[in-house]
């Protein structure tokens, strides 16, 4: 059974930092393109950051320069380091992994990030 488990969300003040984790079981993230999405209340889900099998990364315009995505193959985990957080970053953050061979995708359950003073 495949599971993606996100953790690390919480309440943080504007300008603060959080590190989200996405740990997989049943699949190897090394062979997947892994993305972080977020969805704020009343808004569509948007892609935040992605990391490919080869370690190439890309970011949404609203987070570029503030967020960093990385992967630890030994821990089968992908991370999202979020710095200089803004109230507009408040959302549920989801991890998504898509197999580069089968195109089958998996979702985590999400973790809440709230940026507020």
Secondary structure, DSSP 4 states (H G I P E B T S, - for coil): --EEEEE--EEE-TT--EEEEEEEESS-GGGEEEEEEEE-TTS--EEEEEE-TT--EEE-TTTTTTEEEEEETTTTEEEEEE-S--GGG-EEEEEEEEETTT--EEE---EEEEE--
